[in-house]
């Protein structure tokens, strides 16, 4: 019979805590030593994004106790985290697989080196908006965190260079999702390294990467058969040549997929070519016709063409077209 709080079975305690928010879970560690030990050992997922003040001190106090964490969300509206807190995470949370440090403007390369050394099992890392990191530190992290599948580097303008992408392509061969939005330094050299080194890439955001050309898209089309989402917003050097390579990749992937028994009928499911003003309707229509999961119809916009007034005639197969539109597009699915 339970007479005190500490007598609650660990399994029941963890089930109760699973219904509570993370702030309440942390408060519960102060009930007694038994609860503190049970919670510290049993909690594997923790978010501190609710903490608007003193997050750095909170992380420093919690990480020695929560050593079994697999997921840690430290996303912030206002930058609070400093390198010493991330170093504590890397020191005590060796089982970490998911780490979100987005908008941590105060962090320096010290944090990336600590993560690389202490959290080699990372599968998902979000450091978007961490503008102080260097490409050398990012390359070092890639060399040790080789199990990464999801990596968000949006806005990491100093860290994301061709050299860093070459390191990611060389070491992180399991990568499936990568966000490089607004990393304006990168060129075809870096993106082609990704295409050749990360064949399982499924989602790639290159929005605002103004230096890339058709060569990047062609490499992705030829080397990444599982590519499902591609963001090319404001990549104004992209031309019809890139679009036709994507359309042709459907044929190539079907051929190789039938041999391996891995063919996915849908293929590309999201394509953002907004502000790519060099593209013509026939080239974009060819992509749309090749991939039935790309939609322009209301409520299902997965082919995003805003800002391209010359592409307003492009339509997906299920979209009701005006009279005469069928003849205007001889290779449409209709």
NUDREN-728090 format. One record per residue: residue in three letters; x, y, z of N, C-alpha, C in turn. Coordinates in steps of 0.05 Angstrom, whole numbers, padded with zeros to 5 digits, always signed. Layout:
N
AlaXYZXYZXYZ
...
***
This chain:
334
Unk+00017-00024+00000+00000+00000+00000+00018+00025+00000
Unk+00010+00044-00017+00026+00069-00019+00018+00088+00004
Unk+00038+00096+00020+00033+00114+00042+00045+00142+00037
Unk+00065+00144+00019+00077+00170+00013+00081+00172-00017
Unk+00086+00197-00025+00091+00202-00053+00113+00185-00065
Unk+00133+00181-00049+00156+00166-00059+00150+00136-00064
Unk+00127+00127-00054+00120+00099-00057+00106+00093-00084
Unk+00100+00114-00100+00088+00109-00126+00107+00093-00143
Unk+00099+00071-00155+00116+00056-00173+00128+00073-00196
Unk+00152+00067-00203+00165+00083-00224+00149+00083-00250
Unk+00138+00060-00257+00124+00058-00282+00099+00076-00282
Unk+00085+00076-00259+00061+00093-00257+00069+00123-00257
Unk+00091+00129-00243+00100+00157-00242+00107+00167-00270
Unk+00121+00151-00286+00129+00159-00313+00104+00162-00331
Unk+00084+00145-00326+00059+00147-00342+00044+00173-00335
Unk+00044+00180-00310+00031+00205-00301+00046+00229-00313
Unk+00072+00229-00312+00088+00251-00321+00086+00254-00352
Unk+00080+00233-00366+00078+00234-00395+00054+00251-00403
Unk+00036+00256-00385+00012+00272-00390+00016+00302-00384
Unk+00040+00308-00372+00045+00335-00363+00064+00350-00382
Unk+00065+00376-00381+00084+00392-00396+00111+00390-00383
Unk+00132+00397-00399+00159+00393-00389+00166+00411-00365
Unk+00154+00434-00363+00160+00451-00340+00150+00438-00314
Unk+00127+00425-00315+00117+00411-00292+00134+00387-00285
Unk+00144+00373-00305+00161+00350-00301+00186+00358-00285
Unk+00198+00381-00293+00221+00390-00279+00215+00398-00250
Unk+00192+00410-00246+00184+00417-00219+00181+00392-00202
Unk+00171+00370-00214+00166+00345-00200+00192+00333-00190
Unk+00214+00340-00201+00240+00328-00192+00247+00338-00164
Unk+00233+00359-00154+00239+00370-00128+00221+00359-00106
Unk+00203+00341-00113+00185+00329-00093+00200+00313-00073
Unk+00218+00296-00082+00234+00279-00064+00257+00267-00080
Unk+00276+00255-00066+00299+00243-00079+00290+00220-00098
Unk+00271+00204-00089+00261+00182-00105+00250+00191-00132
Unk+00233+00212-00131+00222+00223-00156+00244+00234-00173
Unk+00262+00249-00161+00284+00261-00177+00300+00240-00191
Unk+00307+00219-00177+00323+00198-00190+00307+00183-00212
Unk+00282+00178-00207+00265+00163-00226+00261+00180-00251
Unk+00255+00206-00247+00250+00223-00270+00275+00227-00286
Unk+00297+00232-00272+00323+00236-00286+00330+00213-00303
Unk+00324+00189-00293+00332+00165-00307+00311+00158-00329
Unk+00286+00165-00325+00265+00156-00343+00259+00175-00366
Unk+00264+00201-00362+00257+00221-00383+00277+00220-00406
Unk+00267+00216-00430+00285+00215-00454+00280+00239-00473
Unk+00258+00253-00469+00251+00276-00487+00245+00300-00469
Unk+00258+00323-00476+00255+00347-00459+00256+00372-00477
Unk+00238+00390-00473+00238+00416-00486+00238+00438-00465
Unk+00257+00457-00469+00259+00480-00452+00251+00506-00466
Unk+00238+00503-00489+00231+00527-00505+00212+00546-00490
Unk+00198+00535-00470+00180+00552-00454+00195+00571-00436
Unk+00221+00566-00432+00236+00582-00412+00245+00608-00425
Unk+00233+00630-00416+00239+00656-00427+00262+00671-00413
Unk+00269+00661-00390+00291+00674-00375+00309+00652-00362
Unk+00335+00658-00362+00354+00640-00348+00355+00612-00359
Unk+00350+00609-00385+00352+00582-00397+00380+00570-00394
Unk+00400+00587-00396+00428+00577-00394+00433+00564-00367
Unk+00425+00578-00346+00429+00566-00319+00412+00541-00315
Unk+00388+00541-00326+00371+00517-00324+00384+00493-00337
Unk+00395+00497-00361+00409+00475-00375+00433+00465-00359
Unk+00448+00484-00348+00471+00476-00332+00463+00460-00307
Unk+00440+00466-00296+00431+00451-00272+00418+00424-00278
Unk+00406+00422-00302+00391+00398-00308+00407+00376-00322
Unk+00426+00384-00339+00439+00364-00355+00455+00342-00339
Unk+00466+00349-00316+00479+00327-00300+00459+00307-00290
Unk+00433+00314-00288+00413+00296-00278+00399+00280-00300
Unk+00394+00294-00322+00379+00281-00344+00398+00269-00365
Unk+00412+00249-00356+00434+00238-00373+00423+00218-00394
Unk+00398+00211-00393+00387+00192-00412+00371+00205-00435
Unk+00374+00232-00437+00359+00246-00458+00367+00237-00485
Unk+00347+00233-00502+00351+00228-00530+00343+00251-00548
Unk+00324+00267-00538+00315+00291-00552+00316+00315-00533
Unk+00328+00337-00542+00330+00361-00526+00324+00385-00544
Unk+00303+00400-00538+00295+00423-00554+00301+00448-00538
Unk+00320+00464-00548+00328+00489-00535+00323+00513-00553
Unk+00302+00511-00569+00295+00533-00587+00288+00558-00571
Unk+00296+00582-00580+00292+00606-00565+00280+00628-00582
Unk+00264+00645-00570+00255+00670-00583+00276+00692-00580
Unk+00288+00693-00556+00309+00712-00550+00334+00695-00543
Unk+00357+00702-00554+00381+00685-00549+00389+00686-00520
Unk+00391+00662-00507+00399+00660-00480+00423+00641-00476
Unk+00423+00620-00493+00443+00599-00490+00471+00609-00495
Unk+00490+00599-00479+00518+00605-00483+00533+00579-00486
Unk+00558+00581-00493+00574+00557-00499+00576+00538-00476
Unk+00578+00548-00451+00581+00530-00428+00557+00512-00424
Unk+00533+00521-00431+00510+00504-00429+00510+00481-00450
Unk+00518+00488-00474+00519+00467-00495+00542+00447-00489
Unk+00563+00457-00478+00585+00439-00469+00576+00420-00448
Unk+00558+00429-00430+00547+00412-00409+00529+00391-00421
Unk+00513+00399-00441+00496+00380-00455+00513+00358-00468
Unk+00534+00366-00482+00551+00347-00496+00566+00328-00476
Unk+00572+00339-00452+00586+00323-00432+00569+00302-00419
Unk+00544+00309-00413+00527+00291-00397+00506+00275-00413
Unk+00498+00286-00436+00477+00273-00452+00488+00259-00476
Unk+00502+00237-00471+00517+00223-00492+00498+00207-00511
Unk+00473+00202-00502+00454+00187-00518+00437+00204-00537
Unk+00443+00230-00537+00426+00249-00552+00425+00242-00582
Unk+00401+00242-00592+00397+00237-00621+00384+00261-00635
Unk+00369+00278-00620+00356+00301-00632+00363+00326-00615
Unk+00374+00346-00628+00382+00370-00613+00374+00395-00630
Unk+00359+00413-00617+00350+00437-00630+00362+00461-00615
Unk+00380+00476-00629+00392+00500-00618+00386+00524-00634
Unk+00364+00523-00649+00358+00545-00668+00356+00572-00654
Unk+00365+00593-00668+00364+00620-00659+00383+00626-00635
Unk+00403+00609-00632+00423+00613-00610+00446+00630-00620
Unk+00440+00656-00622+00460+00674-00634+00486+00677-00619
Unk+00485+00671-00593+00509+00675-00576+00529+00652-00579
Unk+00521+00630-00590+00539+00607-00591+00561+00611-00610
Unk+00585+00600-00603+00608+00601-00620+00617+00573-00628
Unk+00640+00571-00642+00650+00545-00650+00654+00526-00627
Unk+00659+00537-00603+00662+00519-00580+00639+00499-00577
Unk+00615+00509-00583+00591+00492-00580+00592+00469-00601
Unk+00598+00476-00626+00599+00455-00647+00620+00434-00642
Unk+00643+00443-00632+00665+00424-00626+00656+00405-00603
Unk+00642+00417-00583+00633+00401-00561+00612+00380-00570
Unk+00593+00388-00586+00573+00370-00597+00586+00348-00613
Unk+00604+00355-00630+00618+00335-00647+00632+00314-00630
Unk+00644+00323-00609+00659+00304-00592+00642+00288-00573
Unk+00620+00300-00563+00604+00286-00543+00579+00273-00552
Unk+00568+00281-00576+00542+00271-00585+00545+00258-00613
Unk+00561+00238-00615+00566+00225-00641+00542+00210-00653
Unk+00522+00205-00636+00499+00190-00645+00476+00208-00655
Unk+00481+00234-00658+00460+00252-00667+00449+00243-00694
Unk+00422+00244-00695+00408+00238-00721+00396+00264-00732
Unk+00389+00283-00714+00376+00307-00723+00387+00331-00708
Unk+00397+00351-00723+00408+00375-00711+00397+00400-00725
Unk+00387+00418-00708+00377+00444-00719+00393+00466-00707
Unk+00410+00479-00723+00425+00502-00714+00418+00526-00732
Unk+00394+00527-00742+00386+00549-00760+00388+00575-00745
Unk+00398+00595-00759+00400+00622-00747+00424+00625-00729
Unk+00441+00605-00725+00465+00607-00709+00487+00619-00727
Unk+00488+00645-00728+00504+00658-00748+00533+00661-00742
Unk+00542+00652-00718+00570+00656-00710+00588+00632-00716
Unk+00576+00609-00723+00591+00585-00728+00608+00589-00754
Unk+00631+00576-00754+00649+00577-00778+00646+00551-00794
Unk+00655+00552-00819+00653+00528-00836+00673+00507-00826
Unk+00695+00515-00814+00714+00495-00804+00702+00479-00781
Unk+00687+00492-00763+00674+00477-00741+00652+00459-00752
Unk+00637+00469-00772+00615+00452-00783+00627+00428-00797
Unk+00649+00431-00811+00662+00408-00824+00672+00388-00804
Unk+00682+00398-00781+00691+00380-00760+00668+00364-00748
Unk+00645+00378-00744+00622+00364-00734+00613+00342-00753
Unk+00613+00348-00779+00605+00328-00799+00623+00304-00798
Unk+00648+00308-00792+00668+00286-00793+00663+00266-00770
Unk+00650+00275-00748+00645+00258-00725+00616+00249-00722
Unk+00598+00266-00730+00569+00260-00728+00560+00248-00754
Unk+00568+00224-00760+00563+00212-00786+00536+00199-00790
Unk+00520+00198-00768+00494+00186-00769+00472+00206-00774
Unk+00479+00231-00779+00459+00252-00784+00441+00246-00807
Unk+00415+00249-00802+00395+00245-00823+00381+00271-00830
Unk+00378+00289-00810+00365+00314-00814+00383+00337-00803
Unk+00388+00357-00820+00406+00379-00813+00394+00405-00823
Unk+00389+00423-00804+00378+00449-00812+00399+00471-00807
Unk+00409+00482-00829+00430+00502-00829+00420+00529-00840
Unk+00394+00533-00841+00383+00557-00852+00394+00582-00838
Unk+00405+00600-00854+00415+00625-00842+00443+00623-00830
Unk+00455+00600-00831+00483+00597-00820+00503+00607-00841
Unk+00503+00633-00846+00516+00644-00869+00547+00641-00868
Unk+00559+00641-00844+00588+00637-00842+00595+00608-00843
Unk+00578+00591-00832+00585+00562-00829+00582+00547-00855
Unk+00563+00555-00872+00556+00539-00896+00572+00550-00919
Unk+00593+00536-00926+00610+00542-00949+00612+00516-00966
Unk+00625+00519-00989+00629+00495-01006+00647+00474-00991
Unk+00666+00484-00976+00683+00466-00961+00667+00450-00940
Unk+00649+00464-00926+00632+00450-00906+00614+00430-00920
Unk+00602+00437-00943+00585+00418-00957+00600+00394-00967
Unk+00625+00398-00975+00641+00376-00984+00646+00357-00961
Unk+00650+00367-00937+00654+00350-00914+00628+00335-00907
Unk+00605+00349-00909+00579+00335-00904+00575+00313-00924
Unk+00580+00319-00950+00577+00299-00970+00595+00275-00967
Unk+00619+00280-00956+00638+00259-00952+00632+00241-00928
Unk+00623+00253-00907+00620+00238-00881+00591+00230-00875
Unk+00572+00247-00882+00544+00243-00873+00528+00230-00896
Unk+00535+00205-00902+00523+00192-00925+00494+00183-00920
Unk+00484+00184-00895+00457+00176-00888+00438+00200-00889
Unk+00448+00223-00896+00432+00248-00894+00407+00246-00912
Unk+00384+00254-00901+00359+00253-00916+00346+00280-00920
Unk+00351+00299-00901+00339+00325-00903+00359+00346-00895
Unk+00361+00367-00913+00381+00388-00908+00369+00415-00916
Unk+00370+00434-00898+00361+00461-00904+00385+00480-00905
Unk+00389+00491-00929+00411+00510-00933+00401+00538-00941
Unk+00376+00544-00933+00363+00569-00940+00380+00593-00933
Unk+00384+00611-00953+00397+00637-00950+00426+00634-00943
Unk+00438+00612-00950+00467+00609-00947+00480+00617-00974
Unk+00485+00642-00977+00491+00653-01003+00519+00648-01014
Unk+00536+00636-00997+00563+00631-01006+00566+00607-01023
Unk+00548+00588-01020+00552+00562-01033+00548+00563-01063
Unk+00562+00546-01077+00560+00545-01106+00554+00516-01115
Unk+00555+00511-01141+00551+00484-01151+00571+00464-01139
Unk+00595+00473-01133+00615+00454-01122+00605+00441-01096
Unk+00593+00457-01078+00583+00446-01053+00558+00428-01057
Unk+00539+00438-01073+00514+00423-01077+00520+00397-01092
Unk+00537+00397-01111+00544+00372-01126+00558+00352-01108
Unk+00573+00362-01089+00586+00344-01069+00564+00330-01052
Unk+00543+00344-01045+00521+00332-01031+00507+00311-01048
Unk+00502+00318-01073+00488+00300-01091+00503+00273-01094
Unk+00529+00275-01096+00545+00251-01100+00550+00236-01074
Unk+00550+00250-01051+00556+00237-01026+00532+00228-01010
Unk+00509+00239-01016+00484+00234-01000+00462+00224-01018
Unk+00464+00199-01027+00445+00188-01046+00416+00185-01035
Unk+00414+00185-01009+00387+00182-00996+00374+00208-00991
Unk+00384+00230-01001+00373+00256-00996+00345+00258-01007
Unk+00326+00267-00989+00298+00268-00996+00287+00297-00996
Unk+00298+00313-00979+00289+00341-00977+00313+00359-00977
Unk+00313+00379-00996+00335+00398-00997+00324+00425-01003
Unk+00330+00444-00985+00321+00472-00988+00345+00489-00995
Unk+00345+00500-01020+00366+00517-01030+00356+00545-01034
Unk+00334+00552-01021+00322+00579-01025+00342+00601-01019
Unk+00345+00619-01037+00363+00642-01033+00392+00636-01038
Unk+00398+00612-01047+00426+00605-01054+00431+00615-01083
Unk+00437+00640-01085+00436+00654-01111+00458+00646-01131
Unk+00479+00632-01121+00501+00625-01139+00498+00599-01154
Unk+00480+00582-01145+00477+00556-01158+00465+00558-01185
Unk+00471+00539-01203+00462+00539-01230+00448+00512-01236
Unk+00442+00508-01261+00430+00483-01270+00446+00458-01262
Unk+00473+00461-01261+00490+00438-01255+00483+00425-01228
Unk+00475+00442-01209+00468+00431-01183+00443+00414-01185
Unk+00423+00424-01198+00397+00410-01201+00401+00384-01217
Unk+00417+00386-01238+00422+00362-01255+00435+00340-01238
Unk+00455+00348-01222+00468+00328-01205+00449+00315-01185
Unk+00431+00332-01173+00411+00321-01155+00392+00302-01169
Unk+00383+00310-01193+00365+00294-01208+00377+00267-01215
Unk+00403+00267-01221+00416+00242-01230+00425+00224-01207
Unk+00432+00236-01184+00445+00221-01163+00427+00217-01138
Unk+00405+00230-01136+00388+00228-01112+00360+00218-01120
Unk+00357+00192-01124+00332+00181-01134+00308+00183-01115
Unk+00314+00188-01089+00293+00190-01069+00284+00219-01064
Unk+00294+00238-01080+00288+00266-01075+00258+00271-01077
Unk+00246+00282-01056+00217+00287-01056+00210+00317-01054
Unk+00228+00333-01043+00223+00362-01039+00248+00378-01046
Unk+00244+00398-01063+00267+00414-01071+00258+00444-01071
Unk+00273+00460-01056+00267+00489-01055+00288+00505-01070
Unk+00279+00519-01091+00297+00535-01108+00288+00564-01109
Unk+00274+00573-01088+00264+00601-01088+00287+00621-01092
Unk+00283+00639-01110+00301+00661-01116+00328+00651-01128
Unk+00329+00626-01138+00353+00617-01151+00351+00624-01181
Unk+00358+00649-01187+00351+00660-01214+00369+00650-01236
Unk+00390+00634-01229+00407+00623-01250+00396+00596-01260
Unk+00374+00587-01249+00362+00561-01257+00346+00566-01283
Unk+00351+00549-01303+00338+00551-01329+00323+00525-01336
Unk+00312+00525-01360+00296+00502-01369+00313+00476-01369
Unk+00339+00479-01373+00356+00455-01373+00353+00439-01347
Unk+00351+00453-01324+00348+00440-01298+00321+00426-01297
Unk+00300+00440-01307+00273+00428-01305+00271+00403-01322
Unk+00282+00403-01346+00280+00379-01362+00296+00356-01350
Unk+00318+00362-01336+00333+00341-01322+00316+00328-01300
Unk+00301+00345-01285+00283+00334-01265+00262+00316-01278
Unk+00250+00326-01300+00229+00310-01313+00241+00283-01323
Unk+00265+00284-01334+00277+00260-01344+00285+00241-01322
Unk+00290+00252-01298+00299+00235-01275+00277+00215-01268
Unk+00252+00221-01273+00230+00203-01268+00233+00177-01284
Unk+00242+00180-01309+00246+00157-01326+00270+00141-01316
Unk+00291+00155-01310+00315+00141-01300+00311+00127-01274
Unk+00297+00140-01255+00291+00128-01229+00273+00104-01232
Unk+00254+00105-01250+00236+00083-01255+00251+00059-01265
Unk+00271+00064-01282+00287+00042-01293+00303+00029-01271
Unk+00318+00045-01256+00335+00034-01235+00318+00022-01212
Unk+00296+00036-01206+00279+00026-01184+00266-00001-01190
Unk+00259-00005-01215+00247-00031-01222+00267-00054-01219
Unk+00293-00047-01223+00314-00067-01220+00317-00074-01190
Unk+00316-00053-01173+00321-00057-01144+00295-00063-01129
Unk+00272-00060-01142+00246-00064-01128+00240-00042-01109
Unk+00250-00017-01114+00246+00005-01095+00232+00029-01108
Unk+00220+00026-01130+00210+00049-01145+00186+00061-01131
Unk+00186+00088-01128+00164+00103-01117+00150+00118-01139
Unk+00125+00111-01144+00110+00122-01167+00108+00153-01166
Unk+00105+00164-01142+00100+00193-01139+00125+00210-01146
Unk+00148+00202-01135+00173+00217-01140+00171+00244-01127
Unk+00179+00265-01141+00180+00292-01130+00152+00301-01121
Unk+00150+00311-01096+00124+00318-01085+00121+00347-01078
Unk+00144+00361-01078+00144+00390-01072+00166+00403-01087
Unk+00160+00425-01101+00180+00440-01116+00173+00470-01114
Unk+00192+00485-01103+00189+00514-01101+00208+00528-01121
Unk+00196+00539-01142+00212+00553-01162+00203+00583-01163
Unk+00193+00593-01141+00185+00621-01141+00208+00639-01147
Unk+00203+00660-01162+00223+00680-01170+00245+00669-01189
Unk+00241+00644-01199+00260+00633-01219+00249+00642-01246
Unk+00255+00667-01253+00241+00680-01275+00251+00672-01303
Unk+00272+00656-01304+00283+00647-01330+00268+00623-01341
Unk+00251+00611-01325+00238+00586-01333+00215+00591-01352
Unk+00210+00573-01371+00188+00575-01389+00166+00555-01383
Unk+00141+00560-01391+00119+00542-01384+00123+00514-01394
Unk+00134+00510-01417+00137+00482-01428+00155+00466-01410
Unk+00177+00477-01400+00196+00462-01384+00184+00455-01357
Unk+00170+00474-01345+00158+00469-01319+00135+00450-01322
Unk+00120+00452-01343+00098+00434-01348+00108+00405-01351
Unk+00132+00402-01363+00143+00375-01366+00149+00363-01339
Unk+00158+00379-01320+00163+00369-01292+00137+00362-01279
Unk+00117+00379-01282+00091+00375-01270+00078+00349-01281
Unk+00081+00345-01307+00070+00321-01320+00084+00295-01311
Unk+00110+00298-01305+00125+00274-01297+00119+00265-01269
Unk+00112+00284-01252+00108+00278-01224+00079+00285-01215
Unk+00062+00265-01214+00033+00270-01209+00028+00281-01181
Unk+00047+00279-01163+00043+00290-01136+00047+00320-01134
Unk+00057+00332-01156+00060+00361-01157+00034+00374-01166
Unk+00024+00392-01149-00002+00404-01154-00001+00434-01155
Unk-00018+00445-01172-00022+00474-01174-00050+00481-01165
Unk-00067+00461-01162-00095+00466-01156-00099+00477-01128
Unk-00122+00490-01124-00128+00503-01099-00127+00484-01075
Unk-00112+00493-01054-00111+00477-01030-00089+00455-01030
Unk-00076+00451-01053-00056+00430-01055-00031+00440-01067
Unk-00024+00465-01063-00001+00477-01077+00025+00464-01068
Unk+00035+00446-01084+00061+00434-01079+00081+00441-01101
Unk+00071+00453-01123+00087+00466-01143+00084+00496-01140
Unk+00104+00509-01128+00101+00537-01120+00115+00554-01141
Unk+00099+00571-01154+00110+00587-01177+00104+00617-01173
Unk+00100+00626-01149+00094+00654-01144+00117+00672-01154
Unk+00109+00694-01165+00130+00712-01175+00138+00706-01204
Unk+00128+00685-01215+00135+00677-01243+00110+00681-01260
Unk+00105+00705-01268+00080+00711-01283+00078+00696-01309
Unk+00101+00688-01320+00100+00674-01345+00093+00644-01342
Unk+00089+00635-01317+00083+00607-01312+00054+00602-01304
Unk+00038+00622-01306+00010+00620-01297-00006+00599-01313
Unk+00004+00592-01336-00011+00572-01353-00004+00543-01345
Unk+00016+00539-01327+00023+00513-01318+00002+00501-01299
Unk-00007+00477-01304-00027+00465-01287-00021+00435-01283
Unk-00030+00425-01260-00027+00397-01254-00049+00382-01268
Unk-00046+00355-01268-00065+00339-01283-00093+00340-01273
Unk-00097+00344-01246-00123+00343-01235-00137+00370-01235
Unk-00123+00391-01245-00134+00418-01244-00153+00422-01268
Unk-00177+00433-01262-00196+00439-01284-00185+00461-01301
Unk-00182+00457-01327-00170+00476-01344-00191+00490-01361
Unk-00184+00515-01369-00203+00529-01387-00205+00514-01414
Unk-00226+00521-01429-00230+00509-01455-00206+00514-01473
Unk-00196+00493-01485-00173+00495-01503-00146+00491-01490
Unk-00146+00489-01463-00120+00486-01450-00107+00459-01455
Unk-00124+00439-01460-00113+00412-01465-00095+00412-01490
Unk-00105+00426-01511-00089+00427-01535-00064+00444-01532
Unk-00065+00462-01513-00042+00480-01509-00019+00465-01497
Unk-00024+00442-01484-00003+00427-01471-00004+00398-01480
Unk+00008+00392-01502+00005+00365-01514+00017+00344-01496
Unk+00037+00350-01478+00046+00328-01461+00034+00328-01433
Unk+00011+00340-01431-00001+00339-01405-00014+00312-01399
Unk-00019+00306-01373-00030+00280-01366-00057+00276-01377
Unk-00071+00299-01385-00097+00296-01398-00094+00288-01427
***
